[in-house]
Amino acid sequence: MADFLSGIITMGFLISALFFLRFWWRTSDGLFAAFALAFLLFALNQALITGIETSRDEKSLVYLLRLAGFALIIAAVVRKNVRPN
């Protein structure tokens, strides 16, 4: 059951990535591209966490993908708000 729910979460991340990719395609705004890439990283993280059959300690490096996704979102939001009009 946990693997099934993890698959649903992964699918949700992928759908979110496609959603933001569609908005990026329409507007060419880098913020949407950053969100799409971040959600792809979240999906990859979730899939790897479920798919790796190792001990819990060895899976901790996979969470760096999630950290990279959040860092990407923060950098994109800061860049969008700091850029002069």
CORUR-V513787 format. One record per run of one state. SS is the DSSP state (a for helix, b for strand, c for the rest). FROM is the first residue (numbers start at 0). TO is the last residue. If there is no record, write none. Layout:
ss->SS from->FROM to->TO
ss->SS from->FROM to->TO
//
This chain:
ss->c from->0 to->0
ss->a from->1 to->26
ss->c from->27 to->28
ss->a from->29 to->50
ss->c from->51 to->55
ss->a from->56 to->81
ss->c from->82 to->84
//
